Each structure stands twice: as C-alpha cells, then as structure tokens.
Amino acid sequence: MERVLKKRKLKPGFKIILGFLAIITIGALLLHLPIATIDHEQVPFIDCLFTSASAVCVTGLTIFPPGLTFSSFGQTVLLILIQLGGLGFMTATSMVLLIIGKKFSLHDRMAISSSFGEEGLHGVIRLMRNAVIVTFSVETLGSILLSFRFIPQFGFSKGIWYSVFHSVSAFCNAGFDVLNVTDNLASYSSDPLVALTICGLIIMGGLGFLVVIELTKRMSRINKKRTLISMHTKVVLSVTAILIFGGMFLFCLFEWNNEGTLGNMNTGDKLLNGFFQSVTTRTAGFSTINQDKMLSASKLLSMILMVIGASPAGTGGGFKTTTLAVMFALFISVIRGKRNVSLFKRSISKQTVNRSLALILMMLAGVITLSVALCAIEGPKFTMDELMFEVCSAFGTVGLSCGITGGLTSASKILLILAMFFGRVGMLSILTGVNEQFSKNNSDMQYPEGKILIG
C-alpha cells in the first residue's frame, strides 16, 4: 500500500478520504487520554473512536452524554473535531495554508474543488475563503443569540461556552450537546429562542456553502447588481422548504395526541416541536422530544428524512436534496414519455441523472445491509425499528437515536462508524476516489447495445 502511494501522487478524492481518517484517529487518541474525562479515567478506545468519528462526521450519535463524561479538555477536542468535520478536511487545511501565506498548487486547488463538488478550478480559493467567513459569521451570530438564554441560566463563562459549542454543533449539523443532562434539548422544548436559533443554524449549515454564499451576495447592499438565482440554489431552496414544512405537518399530524411526545403540550409548543423535529431529522441530531416514544409512522418518516439529508457542499449528510429533485424529475419524464430530464425549464445531463441513481441505490443498499447485520449481531436485545433507526441516523449523519447506542456491541459500533464515515464523505465520492487512486484502466469502453425487458 505504502509503495503504491509513493509511486502514485495522491488524487484529490483519495486525499480527502485519508484526511478524514487521520482526523478521526487523532481525535480518538486525544479523547482516550485521562485528562479528557471528568473523573480522569480512560474511556474504552472503541468508544473514543466512535465519538471521534461521530464528531468528525458531524453525526452526533453518542454512547454517553458528552457533558457528563468529558472534561473541559475533552469538550474542546470535541468542538474542534466538529468544526473540522463541518468545514471539511480540505477547507480546514487550506485555511491554515492561507493563514501562513503558502501558495496553492494546482493539486491543492483540485482537492479543494473536489471537496466542494465543483468541476472547475476558477475562483475555488475565493469560494473556500467565503465558506470559512460564512461559517464563522453564522456561528458567531448563533452564539450571541443563544447567550441571551445560557448566560442568565449558567453564568457568564459557562454560558458563553455553551453558546459557542451549541452554535458550532448546530451549524455543522453535528447534534452534540454538552449540557449536564441526558435528554439533549428537551428542557428547551417550550423555548422559542433556543429552539428557533438552533433550527436556523441547522438550516443554514444544511443548505450548503454555495447556496448560502450566493444568497448572502444577493442580499448584500455592496453588490447592487441584480443577478439571477442559479438553478442549483432554486432546487435546494424548493426541496428544503417542501421537506421541512411537509415533515412538520406530518409529525404534528402523527404525534398531536401522543402523550409521550407532543400530546401534553399547548398548540404553540406542538407546532414549534413539530417544526424542530422536521428540521433536526435533516442531519442535525438535536432533539426536544423522546425519539423512542414516537409512533411507528413518525419513526418511519424520520428515517426517510434522515436518509434524504441536507444539500451538497454543506455540513450535512444523506443522499442530498438535489438528488431527490433529479429523481423526481426523472420520474415525471418517464411518466410523460419524454427523453430529456428537466427542472425549472433546464435540461439535466445524463451523467447527473446516472450519478443520482447510483447515489440512491448505494444508500439504500448500505442501509439494508447494515440493518440486516445489526439485527444479526444484536439479536433479540433490540427491535428491528430501533436498529434501522440507528443505521439511518448514522448513514444520514443525523445523530438521533432511540436510546440504544450505548448498549450496542463493539462489532455494531464499528459498523456504525463505517456508516457515519460513508455518510459524511459520500459513498460515491469514496468509491470513485479509491478507484481513481488505484485503478490502472479507467477507459470507458463502448460495447454493443443489448436489450432487456423491465417493468
């Protein structure tokens, strides 16, 4: 392996894979130190690896409550891992190179472009710089808003720390909390300031840097030149709005009278928590209601939203909102007997349609395979819907759980680590990155056309 890498220069896609793996490993080693825990006792390394992977992959699945386990050092490590995972390996390392004044090589620009899903190299450094500015600006605003609640409640120093940590965790769609509680944000289920601020941060992070930067430029007074909204932004905003408000409606419909979740709340709180649940299932992982007490319909809806996930070039996982839009457009074109697939009066390339199909098939195959594996490993200890919920949460880098994570065996934890890694980096990106690095023959040979019957 080492000889092969020496002979071949690391390809951009493969460099991203190795970068994420390196950060996860370093994070696990730091969390394994006695200084990382409150009682100065070492946490089992498999649990440290799981937590580090969950943080870097901005998932939020936890084996134990971070606020009751990790010391200030451990929580700081966790925050850094979340920030690195949210920005992405190439963006984070490029930011360091930018600070120290190092010039970017063509290979560096290709790696950054690959991390954002861009095809060209023009303006890629400016895009990376804008992404960093947007990230810290939004997180700072979120910290200020949350401080109005946390400082009076916890005091100045702890209130500031809680505000910063949860703002970063929310924007990066990580879902980690360091409150000294075991029920995440359930104590703020009736607090619009905390709930809506967290929701706003989750949505901003989930839209993707490209969309947020474009919207910021349009709203800026400095840039007075009117420009058309790109097709990508139109698709992302449309699908995001449909999923959020459609999910909110269905969650409220299913859980309105369920005393284990929304049943005992007033109308305003029911709507607030229905909205929060719809937003958080889109790769965030914070929770204001008990996921285990939801009805089966709500759990299934949550799994669907978790697998769909956020939007490209953002901090979330899943197979992405744009992929769903392309598949819907393909469905409509097939029903209408059209050859071309189109959205917003624009044709979609065959390559994009094929990649979308591949993404969904790989995600479904991964979820089914891991669900079967976990059912075989865990046996009668947990129900099938609890295990499937955990798998969808890992693949979608969400972090919601029915409370079974801590009771899983080491084998199941390793499988979930792989699911989180594939969900964050992208299954298609990993497979194409490995193929690009090691494949000797990438020629696209044209074979004679064959016919098969379908449907």
DRENDO-1510 file (C-alpha; in Angstrom, 1 decimal, always signed):
<recs>
REC; n; res; u; v; w
REC; 1; MET; +0.0; +0.0; +0.0 .
REC; 2; GLU; +2.7; +2.4; +1.0 .
REC; 3; ARG; +4.8; +1.6; -2.1 .
REC; 4; VAL; +1.8; +2.2; -4.3 .
REC; 5; LEU; +1.1; +5.6; -2.7 .
REC; 6; LYS; +4.8; +6.6; -3.2 .
REC; 7; LYS; +4.7; +5.7; -6.9 .
REC; 8; ARG; +1.4; +7.5; -7.4 .
REC; 9; LYS; +0.6; +11.0; -6.3 .
REC; 10; LEU; -2.4; +11.2; -4.1 .
REC; 11; LYS; -5.5; +12.0; -6.1 .
REC; 12; PRO; -7.8; +14.8; -4.7 .
REC; 13; GLY; -10.6; +12.4; -3.8 .
REC; 14; PHE; -8.3; +9.9; -2.1 .
REC; 15; LYS; -6.6; +12.8; -0.2 .
REC; 16; ILE; -9.9; +13.8; +1.3 .
REC; 17; ILE; -10.6; +10.2; +2.4 .
REC; 18; LEU; -7.2; +9.9; +4.1 .
REC; 19; GLY; -7.6; +13.3; +5.7 .
REC; 20; PHE; -10.9; +12.4; +7.4 .
REC; 21; LEU; -9.4; +9.1; +8.6 .
REC; 22; ALA; -6.4; +10.9; +10.0 .
REC; 23; ILE; -8.5; +13.5; +11.9 .
REC; 24; ILE; -10.8; +10.7; +13.3 .
REC; 25; THR; -7.8; +8.7; +14.6 .
REC; 26; ILE; -6.1; +11.7; +16.2 .
REC; 27; GLY; -9.4; +12.7; +17.8 .
REC; 28; ALA; -9.8; +9.2; +19.2 .
REC; 29; LEU; -6.3; +9.2; +20.7 .
REC; 30; LEU; -6.9; +12.6; +22.4 .
REC; 31; LEU; -10.3; +11.6; +23.8 .
REC; 32; HIS; -8.7; +8.4; +25.1 .
REC; 33; LEU; -6.3; +10.5; +27.4 .
REC; 34; PRO; -7.3; +10.5; +31.1 .
REC; 35; ILE; -7.3; +14.3; +31.0 .
REC; 36; ALA; -10.2; +14.2; +28.5 .
REC; 37; THR; -12.7; +12.9; +31.1 .
REC; 38; ILE; -14.2; +14.5; +34.3 .
REC; 39; ASP; -13.1; +11.6; +36.6 .
REC; 40; HIS; -9.7; +11.3; +34.8 .
REC; 41; GLU; -10.4; +7.7; +33.9 .
REC; 42; GLN; -9.8; +6.4; +30.4 .
REC; 43; VAL; -12.8; +5.7; +28.2 .
REC; 44; PRO; -12.5; +2.4; +26.2 .
REC; 45; PHE; -10.8; +3.2; +22.9 .
REC; 46; ILE; -13.6; +1.8; +20.8 .
REC; 47; ASP; -15.9; +4.4; +22.5 .
REC; 48; CYS; -13.4; +7.1; +21.9 .
REC; 49; LEU; -13.1; +6.1; +18.2 .
REC; 50; PHE; -16.9; +6.0; +17.9 .
REC; 51; THR; -17.2; +9.5; +19.5 .
REC; 52; SER; -14.4; +11.0; +17.3 .
REC; 53; ALA; -16.0; +9.5; +14.2 .
REC; 54; SER; -19.4; +10.8; +15.2 .
REC; 55; ALA; -17.9; +14.3; +15.7 .
REC; 56; VAL; -15.8; +14.5; +12.6 .
REC; 57; CYS; -18.6; +13.1; +10.5 .
REC; 58; VAL; -20.9; +15.6; +12.2 .
REC; 59; THR; -23.3; +12.9; +13.2 .
REC; 60; GLY; -24.0; +13.3; +16.9 .
REC; 61; LEU; -24.6; +9.6; +17.9 .
REC; 62; THR; -23.2; +9.2; +21.4 .
REC; 63; ILE; -22.5; +6.3; +23.7 .
REC; 64; PHE; -22.7; +8.5; +26.8 .
REC; 65; PRO; -23.7; +12.1; +27.4 .
REC; 66; PRO; -20.7; +14.3; +26.5 .
REC; 67; GLY; -21.5; +16.9; +29.1 .
REC; 68; LEU; -21.4; +14.3; +31.9 .
REC; 69; THR; -18.4; +12.5; +30.6 .
REC; 70; PHE; -15.8; +14.8; +29.1 .
REC; 71; SER; -13.8; +17.5; +30.9 .
REC; 72; SER; -13.1; +21.0; +29.5 .
REC; 73; PHE; -10.2; +19.5; +27.6 .
REC; 74; GLY; -12.3; +16.7; +26.2 .
REC; 75; GLN; -15.2; +19.1; +25.2 .
REC; 76; THR; -12.7; +21.4; +23.5 .
REC; 77; VAL; -11.3; +18.5; +21.5 .
REC; 78; LEU; -14.9; +17.5; +20.6 .
REC; 79; LEU; -15.6; +21.1; +19.4 .
REC; 80; ILE; -12.5; +21.2; +17.2 .
REC; 81; LEU; -13.4; +17.8; +15.7 .
REC; 82; ILE; -16.9; +19.1; +14.9 .
REC; 83; GLN; -15.6; +22.3; +13.4 .
REC; 84; LEU; -13.1; +20.4; +11.2 .
REC; 85; GLY; -15.8; +17.9; +10.2 .
REC; 86; GLY; -18.2; +20.7; +9.3 .
REC; 87; LEU; -15.8; +22.7; +7.2 .
REC; 88; GLY; -14.3; +19.6; +5.6 .
REC; 89; PHE; -10.7; +18.3; +5.7 .
REC; 90; MET; -9.5; +20.3; +2.6 .
REC; 91; THR; -11.2; +23.5; +3.6 .
REC; 92; ALA; -9.7; +23.3; +7.1 .
REC; 93; THR; -6.2; +22.5; +5.9 .
REC; 94; SER; -6.4; +25.1; +3.1 .
REC; 95; MET; -7.4; +27.8; +5.7 .
REC; 96; VAL; -4.2; +27.0; +7.6 .
REC; 97; LEU; -2.2; +27.3; +4.4 .
REC; 98; LEU; -3.9; +30.6; +3.7 .
REC; 99; ILE; -3.0; +32.0; +7.1 .
REC; 100; ILE; +0.7; +31.1; +6.9 .
REC; 101; GLY; +0.8; +32.6; +3.4 .
REC; 102; LYS; +1.6; +29.4; +1.5 .
REC; 103; LYS; +0.7; +29.4; -2.2 .
REC; 104; PHE; -1.7; +26.9; -3.5 .
REC; 105; SER; -0.5; +24.4; -6.1 .
REC; 106; LEU; -2.7; +23.1; -8.9 .
REC; 107; HIS; -3.1; +19.8; -7.0 .
REC; 108; ASP; -4.3; +21.8; -3.9 .
REC; 109; ARG; -6.9; +23.6; -6.0 .
REC; 110; MET; -8.1; +20.3; -7.5 .
REC; 111; ALA; -8.5; +18.9; -4.0 .
REC; 112; ILE; -10.5; +21.9; -2.7 .
REC; 113; SER; -12.6; +21.9; -5.9 .
REC; 114; SER; -13.4; +18.2; -5.3 .
REC; 115; SER; -14.4; +18.8; -1.7 .
REC; 116; PHE; -17.0; +21.4; -2.8 .
REC; 117; GLY; -18.2; +19.2; -5.6 .
REC; 118; GLU; -17.1; +21.8; -8.2 .
REC; 119; GLU; -15.9; +20.8; -11.6 .
REC; 120; GLY; -13.7; +23.8; -12.5 .
REC; 121; LEU; -10.8; +25.4; -10.7 .
REC; 122; HIS; -11.7; +29.1; -11.4 .
REC; 123; GLY; -12.4; +31.0; -8.2 .
REC; 124; VAL; -12.0; +27.9; -6.0 .
REC; 125; ILE; -9.7; +29.7; -3.4 .
REC; 126; ARG; -12.2; +32.6; -3.1 .
REC; 127; LEU; -15.0; +30.1; -2.7 .
REC; 128; MET; -13.1; +28.4; +0.1 .
REC; 129; ARG; -12.3; +31.7; +1.8 .
REC; 130; ASN; -16.0; +32.8; +1.6 .
REC; 131; ALA; -17.1; +29.4; +3.0 .
REC; 132; VAL; -14.9; +30.0; +6.1 .
REC; 133; ILE; -16.1; +33.6; +6.5 .
REC; 134; VAL; -19.8; +32.5; +6.3 .
REC; 135; THR; -19.2; +29.6; +8.8 .
REC; 136; PHE; -17.6; +31.8; +11.5 .
REC; 137; SER; -20.1; +34.7; +10.9 .
REC; 138; VAL; -23.2; +32.5; +11.2 .
REC; 139; GLU; -21.7; +30.6; +14.2 .
REC; 140; THR; -20.9; +33.9; +15.9 .
REC; 141; LEU; -24.5; +35.2; +15.4 .
REC; 142; GLY; -25.9; +31.9; +16.7 .
REC; 143; SER; -23.6; +32.2; +19.8 .
REC; 144; ILE; -24.8; +35.7; +20.5 .
REC; 145; LEU; -28.5; +34.7; +20.3 .
REC; 146; LEU; -28.0; +31.6; +22.5 .
REC; 147; SER; -26.0; +33.6; +25.0 .
REC; 148; PHE; -29.2; +35.6; +25.9 .
REC; 149; ARG; -30.6; +32.4; +27.3 .
REC; 150; PHE; -27.5; +30.5; +28.6 .
REC; 151; ILE; -25.6; +33.3; +30.4 .
REC; 152; PRO; -28.5; +34.1; +32.7 .
REC; 153; GLN; -29.1; +30.4; +33.3 .
REC; 154; PHE; -25.5; +29.2; +33.8 .
REC; 155; GLY; -23.4; +32.2; +34.5 .
REC; 156; PHE; -21.1; +34.2; +32.2 .
REC; 157; SER; -18.2; +31.8; +31.5 .
REC; 158; LYS; -20.2; +28.6; +31.2 .
REC; 159; GLY; -23.0; +30.4; +29.4 .
REC; 160; ILE; -20.5; +31.7; +26.7 .
REC; 161; TRP; -19.0; +28.2; +26.4 .
REC; 162; TYR; -22.5; +26.5; +26.0 .
REC; 163; SER; -23.5; +29.2; +23.5 .
REC; 164; VAL; -20.4; +28.8; +21.3 .
REC; 165; PHE; -20.4; +25.0; +21.5 .
REC; 166; HIS; -24.0; +24.5; +20.6 .
REC; 167; SER; -23.9; +27.2; +17.9 .
REC; 168; VAL; -21.0; +25.4; +16.2 .
REC; 169; SER; -22.6; +22.0; +16.7 .
REC; 170; ALA; -25.9; +23.2; +15.2 .
REC; 171; PHE; -24.4; +24.9; +12.2 .
REC; 172; CYS; -22.2; +21.9; +11.5 .
REC; 173; ASN; -25.3; +19.7; +11.8 .
REC; 174; ALA; -23.5; +17.7; +14.5 .
REC; 175; GLY; -26.1; +17.5; +17.2 .
REC; 176; PHE; -23.7; +17.2; +20.1 .
REC; 177; ASP; -24.6; +18.9; +23.4 .
REC; 178; VAL; -22.5; +19.4; +26.5 .
REC; 179; LEU; -25.3; +20.3; +28.9 .
REC; 180; ASN; -25.2; +18.4; +32.1 .
REC; 181; VAL; -28.3; +16.4; +31.2 .
REC; 182; THR; -29.2; +13.2; +29.4 .
REC; 183; ASP; -32.2; +14.4; +27.4 .
REC; 184; ASN; -30.4; +16.7; +24.9 .
REC; 185; LEU; -32.5; +19.9; +24.4 .
REC; 186; ALA; -35.8; +18.5; +25.9 .
REC; 187; SER; -35.7; +21.2; +28.6 .
REC; 188; TYR; -35.9; +23.9; +25.9 .
REC; 189; SER; -38.9; +22.3; +24.1 .
REC; 190; SER; -41.0; +25.4; +25.1 .
REC; 191; ASP; -38.3; +28.0; +24.5 .
REC; 192; PRO; -38.6; +29.6; +21.0 .
REC; 193; LEU; -35.3; +31.5; +21.4 .
REC; 194; VAL; -33.2; +28.3; +21.8 .
REC; 195; ALA; -35.3; +26.1; +19.5 .
REC; 196; LEU; -35.6; +28.5; +16.6 .
REC; 197; THR; -32.0; +29.6; +16.8 .
REC; 198; ILE; -30.8; +26.0; +16.7 .
REC; 199; CYS; -33.2; +25.4; +13.8 .
REC; 200; GLY; -31.9; +28.4; +11.9 .
REC; 201; LEU; -28.3; +27.3; +12.3 .
REC; 202; ILE; -29.1; +23.7; +11.2 .
REC; 203; ILE; -30.9; +25.0; +8.1 .
REC; 204; MET; -28.1; +27.4; +7.2 .
REC; 205; GLY; -25.5; +24.6; +7.5 .
REC; 206; GLY; -27.6; +22.2; +5.6 .
REC; 207; LEU; -28.3; +24.5; +2.6 .
REC; 208; GLY; -24.6; +24.2; +1.6 .
REC; 209; PHE; -21.9; +26.8; +1.3 .
REC; 210; LEU; -22.6; +27.5; -2.3 .
REC; 211; VAL; -26.2; +28.4; -1.7 .
REC; 212; VAL; -25.5; +30.5; +1.5 .
REC; 213; ILE; -22.7; +32.4; -0.3 .
REC; 214; GLU; -25.0; +33.1; -3.3 .
REC; 215; LEU; -27.9; +34.3; -1.1 .
REC; 216; THR; -25.5; +36.5; +1.0 .
REC; 217; LYS; -24.2; +38.2; -2.1 .
REC; 218; ARG; -27.7; +38.8; -3.4 .
REC; 219; MET; -28.8; +40.4; -0.1 .
REC; 220; SER; -25.6; +42.4; +0.3 .
REC; 221; ARG; -26.0; +46.2; -0.3 .
REC; 222; ILE; -22.5; +46.3; -1.6 .
REC; 223; ASN; -23.4; +44.1; -4.6 .
REC; 224; LYS; -26.2; +46.2; -6.2 .
REC; 225; LYS; -26.0; +44.3; -9.5 .
REC; 226; ARG; -29.1; +42.1; -9.8 .
REC; 227; THR; -28.3; +38.5; -10.8 .
REC; 228; LEU; -30.5; +35.5; -11.5 .
REC; 229; ILE; -30.6; +32.8; -8.8 .
REC; 230; SER; -28.8; +29.8; -10.1 .
REC; 231; MET; -30.7; +26.6; -10.9 .
REC; 232; HIS; -28.8; +24.8; -8.1 .
REC; 233; THR; -30.0; +27.3; -5.5 .
REC; 234; LYS; -33.6; +27.2; -6.7 .
REC; 235; VAL; -33.6; +23.4; -6.4 .
REC; 236; VAL; -32.0; +23.4; -2.9 .
REC; 237; LEU; -34.4; +26.1; -1.6 .
REC; 238; SER; -37.5; +24.5; -3.1 .
REC; 239; VAL; -36.8; +20.9; -1.9 .
REC; 240; THR; -35.6; +22.1; +1.5 .
REC; 241; ALA; -38.8; +24.1; +2.1 .
REC; 242; ILE; -41.0; +21.2; +1.0 .
REC; 243; LEU; -39.3; +18.7; +3.2 .
REC; 244; ILE; -39.2; +21.0; +6.3 .
REC; 245; PHE; -42.9; +22.1; +6.2 .
REC; 246; GLY; -44.1; +18.8; +4.8 .
REC; 247; GLY; -42.3; +17.0; +7.6 .
REC; 248; MET; -43.6; +19.4; +10.2 .
REC; 249; PHE; -47.2; +18.8; +9.0 .
REC; 250; LEU; -46.9; +15.1; +9.1 .
REC; 251; PHE; -45.1; +15.0; +12.5 .
REC; 252; CYS; -47.8; +17.2; +14.0 .
REC; 253; LEU; -50.4; +15.0; +12.4 .
REC; 254; PHE; -49.0; +11.8; +13.8 .
REC; 255; GLU; -47.9; +13.0; +17.2 .
REC; 256; TRP; -50.5; +15.6; +18.1 .
REC; 257; ASN; -52.2; +13.4; +20.7 .
REC; 258; ASN; -49.3; +11.2; +21.6 .
REC; 259; GLU; -48.7; +11.9; +25.3 .
REC; 260; GLY; -45.1; +10.6; +25.1 .
REC; 261; THR; -44.2; +13.4; +22.7 .
REC; 262; LEU; -46.5; +16.3; +21.8 .
REC; 263; GLY; -49.7; +15.3; +23.5 .
REC; 264; ASN; -49.3; +17.3; +26.7 .
REC; 265; MET; -48.1; +20.5; +25.0 .
REC; 266; ASN; -50.1; +23.5; +24.1 .
REC; 267; THR; -50.8; +24.3; +20.4 .
REC; 268; GLY; -47.9; +26.7; +20.1 .
REC; 269; ASP; -45.4; +24.3; +21.6 .
REC; 270; LYS; -46.7; +21.4; +19.4 .
REC; 271; LEU; -46.1; +23.4; +16.3 .
REC; 272; LEU; -42.7; +24.5; +17.5 .
REC; 273; ASN; -41.6; +21.0; +18.3 .
REC; 274; GLY; -43.1; +19.6; +15.1 .
REC; 275; PHE; -41.0; +22.1; +13.2 .
REC; 276; PHE; -37.9; +21.3; +15.2 .
REC; 277; GLN; -38.3; +17.6; +14.7 .
REC; 278; SER; -38.7; +18.1; +10.9 .
REC; 279; VAL; -35.6; +20.3; +10.8 .
REC; 280; THR; -33.4; +18.1; +13.0 .
REC; 281; THR; -34.0; +14.9; +11.2 .
REC; 282; ARG; -32.3; +16.5; +8.2 .
REC; 283; THR; -28.9; +15.5; +9.5 .
REC; 284; ALA; -28.7; +17.6; +12.8 .
REC; 285; GLY; -29.4; +15.2; +15.7 .
REC; 286; PHE; -30.6; +17.6; +18.4 .
REC; 287; SER; -33.9; +16.5; +20.0 .
REC; 288; THR; -36.6; +18.2; +22.1 .
REC; 289; ILE; -38.8; +15.1; +22.3 .
REC; 290; ASN; -38.1; +11.5; +23.1 .
REC; 291; GLN; -37.5; +9.7; +19.9 .
REC; 292; ASP; -38.2; +6.3; +21.4 .
REC; 293; LYS; -41.8; +7.3; +22.3 .
REC; 294; MET; -42.7; +8.4; +18.8 .
REC; 295; LEU; -45.3; +6.4; +16.9 .
REC; 296; SER; -44.1; +4.0; +14.2 .
REC; 297; ALA; -45.3; +6.3; +11.5 .
REC; 298; SER; -43.2; +9.2; +12.9 .
REC; 299; LYS; -40.1; +6.9; +13.2 .
REC; 300; LEU; -40.5; +5.8; +9.6 .
REC; 301; LEU; -40.9; +9.4; +8.5 .
REC; 302; SER; -37.8; +10.3; +10.5 .
REC; 303; MET; -35.8; +7.5; +8.7 .
REC; 304; ILE; -36.9; +8.8; +5.3 .
REC; 305; LEU; -35.9; +12.4; +6.1 .
REC; 306; MET; -32.6; +11.2; +7.6 .
REC; 307; VAL; -31.6; +9.2; +4.5 .
REC; 308; ILE; -32.5; +12.2; +2.2 .
REC; 309; GLY; -30.4; +14.5; +4.4 .
REC; 310; ALA; -29.2; +18.0; +3.6 .
REC; 311; SER; -27.8; +19.7; +0.4 .
REC; 312; PRO; -24.5; +19.3; -1.4 .
REC; 313; ALA; -21.3; +21.2; -0.3 .
REC; 314; GLY; -22.7; +21.7; +3.2 .
REC; 315; THR; -22.3; +20.3; +6.6 .
REC; 316; GLY; -24.9; +17.5; +6.4 .
REC; 317; GLY; -25.1; +14.0; +5.1 .
REC; 318; GLY; -27.7; +11.8; +3.3 .
REC; 319; PHE; -28.0; +11.4; -0.5 .
REC; 320; LYS; -28.9; +15.1; -0.7 .
REC; 321; THR; -31.9; +17.2; -1.6 .
REC; 322; THR; -30.8; +17.8; -5.2 .
REC; 323; THR; -30.5; +14.0; -5.8 .
REC; 324; LEU; -34.2; +13.7; -4.7 .
REC; 325; ALA; -35.1; +16.5; -7.1 .
REC; 326; VAL; -33.4; +14.9; -10.0 .
REC; 327; MET; -35.1; +11.5; -9.3 .
REC; 328; PHE; -38.4; +13.2; -9.1 .
REC; 329; ALA; -37.7; +14.9; -12.4 .
REC; 330; LEU; -36.7; +11.6; -13.9 .
REC; 331; PHE; -39.9; +10.0; -12.7 .
REC; 332; ILE; -42.0; +12.8; -14.3 .
REC; 333; SER; -40.1; +12.5; -17.6 .
REC; 334; VAL; -40.6; +8.7; -17.7 .
REC; 335; ILE; -44.4; +9.0; -17.0 .
REC; 336; ARG; -44.8; +11.6; -19.7 .
REC; 337; GLY; -42.7; +9.6; -22.2 .
REC; 338; LYS; -40.0; +12.3; -22.6 .
REC; 339; ARG; -36.4; +11.6; -23.4 .
REC; 340; ASN; -34.9; +14.5; -21.6 .
REC; 341; VAL; -35.0; +15.1; -17.8 .
REC; 342; SER; -35.6; +18.8; -16.9 .
REC; 343; LEU; -36.0; +21.0; -13.8 .
REC; 344; PHE; -37.0; +24.7; -13.8 .
REC; 345; LYS; -37.0; +24.7; -17.7 .
REC; 346; ARG; -33.4; +23.5; -17.7 .
REC; 347; SER; -32.3; +20.1; -19.0 .
REC; 348; ILE; -30.3; +17.8; -16.6 .
REC; 349; SER; -27.3; +16.0; -18.1 .
REC; 350; LYS; -27.4; +12.2; -18.4 .
REC; 351; GLN; -24.3; +12.0; -16.2 .
REC; 352; THR; -26.1; +13.8; -13.4 .
REC; 353; VAL; -29.1; +11.5; -13.6 .
REC; 354; ASN; -26.9; +8.5; -13.6 .
REC; 355; ARG; -24.9; +9.7; -10.5 .
REC; 356; SER; -28.2; +10.4; -8.7 .
REC; 357; LEU; -29.5; +6.9; -9.4 .
REC; 358; ALA; -26.2; +5.4; -8.2 .
REC; 359; LEU; -26.2; +7.5; -5.0 .
REC; 360; ILE; -29.7; +6.4; -4.1 .
REC; 361; LEU; -29.1; +2.8; -4.9 .
REC; 362; MET; -25.8; +2.8; -2.8 .
REC; 363; MET; -27.5; +4.5; +0.1 .
REC; 364; LEU; -30.4; +2.0; +0.1 .
REC; 365; ALA; -28.0; -0.9; -0.3 .
REC; 366; GLY; -26.0; +0.4; +2.6 .
REC; 367; VAL; -28.9; +0.9; +4.9 .
REC; 368; ILE; -30.4; -2.5; +4.2 .
REC; 369; THR; -27.1; -4.3; +4.5 .
REC; 370; LEU; -26.2; -2.7; +7.8 .
REC; 371; SER; -29.7; -3.1; +9.2 .
REC; 372; VAL; -29.5; -6.8; +8.5 .
REC; 373; ALA; -26.0; -7.0; +10.0 .
REC; 374; LEU; -27.1; -5.2; +13.2 .
REC; 375; CYS; -30.2; -7.4; +13.6 .
REC; 376; ALA; -28.0; -10.5; +13.3 .
REC; 377; ILE; -25.4; -9.2; +15.8 .
REC; 378; GLU; -27.8; -7.7; +18.4 .
REC; 379; GLY; -30.3; -10.5; +18.2 .
REC; 380; PRO; -33.4; -10.1; +20.4 .
REC; 381; LYS; -31.8; -7.3; +22.5 .
REC; 382; PHE; -33.3; -4.5; +20.4 .
REC; 383; THR; -36.2; -4.3; +18.0 .
REC; 384; MET; -35.7; -4.0; +14.2 .
REC; 385; ASP; -37.1; -0.5; +14.0 .
REC; 386; GLU; -34.7; +0.7; +16.7 .
REC; 387; LEU; -31.7; -0.8; +14.9 .
REC; 388; MET; -32.9; +0.6; +11.5 .
REC; 389; PHE; -33.4; +4.0; +13.1 .
REC; 390; GLU; -29.8; +3.9; +14.3 .
REC; 391; VAL; -28.5; +2.8; +10.9 .
REC; 392; CYS; -30.4; +5.6; +9.0 .
REC; 393; SER; -29.2; +8.1; +11.6 .
REC; 394; ALA; -25.6; +7.0; +11.0 .
REC; 395; PHE; -25.7; +7.0; +7.2 .
REC; 396; GLY; -27.5; +10.3; +7.2 .
REC; 397; THR; -25.0; +11.7; +9.8 .
REC; 398; VAL; -28.0; +12.8; +11.9 .
REC; 399; GLY; -27.4; +11.6; +15.4 .
REC; 400; LEU; -30.9; +10.9; +16.6 .
REC; 401; SER; -31.4; +7.7; +18.5 .
REC; 402; CYS; -34.0; +5.6; +20.3 .
REC; 403; GLY; -31.5; +5.4; +23.2 .
REC; 404; ILE; -29.8; +2.1; +22.2 .
REC; 405; THR; -26.4; +3.4; +21.1 .
REC; 406; GLY; -24.7; +2.8; +24.5 .
REC; 407; GLY; -25.9; -0.8; +24.6 .
REC; 408; LEU; -24.5; -1.9; +21.2 .
REC; 409; THR; -21.7; -4.4; +20.9 .
REC; 410; SER; -18.2; -3.4; +19.7 .
REC; 411; ALA; -19.0; -5.0; +16.3 .
REC; 412; SER; -22.1; -2.9; +15.9 .
REC; 413; LYS; -20.2; +0.2; +16.8 .
REC; 414; ILE; -17.6; -0.4; +14.2 .
REC; 415; LEU; -20.3; -0.9; +11.6 .
REC; 416; LEU; -21.9; +2.4; +12.6 .
REC; 417; ILE; -18.5; +4.1; +12.4 .
REC; 418; LEU; -18.2; +2.9; +8.8 .
REC; 419; ALA; -21.8; +4.1; +8.1 .
REC; 420; MET; -21.0; +7.6; +9.5 .
REC; 421; PHE; -17.8; +7.8; +7.5 .
REC; 422; PHE; -19.5; +6.8; +4.3 .
REC; 423; GLY; -22.4; +9.2; +5.0 .
REC; 424; ARG; -20.2; +12.2; +5.6 .
REC; 425; VAL; -17.5; +11.8; +2.9 .
REC; 426; GLY; -20.1; +10.3; +0.5 .
REC; 427; MET; -20.4; +6.7; -0.7 .
REC; 428; LEU; -20.0; +7.7; -4.4 .
REC; 429; SER; -17.0; +10.0; -3.5 .
REC; 430; ILE; -15.2; +7.3; -1.6 .
REC; 431; LEU; -15.7; +4.6; -4.2 .
REC; 432; THR; -14.7; +6.9; -7.1 .
REC; 433; GLY; -11.8; +8.3; -5.1 .
REC; 434; VAL; -10.4; +4.8; -4.4 .
REC; 435; ASN; -11.0; +3.8; -8.0 .
REC; 436; GLU; -9.3; +6.9; -9.2 .
REC; 437; GLN; -6.3; +6.3; -7.0 .
REC; 438; PHE; -5.7; +2.6; -7.7 .
REC; 439; SER; -7.4; +1.7; -10.9 .
REC; 440; LYS; -5.0; +1.1; -13.8 .
REC; 441; ASN; -7.6; +1.2; -16.5 .
REC; 442; ASN; -10.2; +4.0; -16.5 .
REC; 443; SER; -11.1; +3.8; -20.2 .
REC; 444; ASP; -14.8; +4.0; -21.0 .
REC; 445; MET; -15.2; +1.1; -23.5 .
REC; 446; GLN; -18.3; +1.2; -25.6 .
REC; 447; TYR; -19.9; -2.3; -26.0 .
REC; 448; PRO; -22.6; -3.3; -28.5 .
REC; 449; GLU; -26.1; -2.3; -27.2 .
REC; 450; GLY; -28.2; -5.1; -25.6 .
REC; 451; LYS; -31.9; -5.1; -24.8 .
REC; 452; ILE; -33.6; -6.3; -21.6 .
REC; 453; LEU; -37.2; -6.0; -20.5 .
REC; 454; ILE; -38.1; -4.0; -17.4 .
REC; 455; GLY; -41.3; -3.2; -15.6 .
</recs>
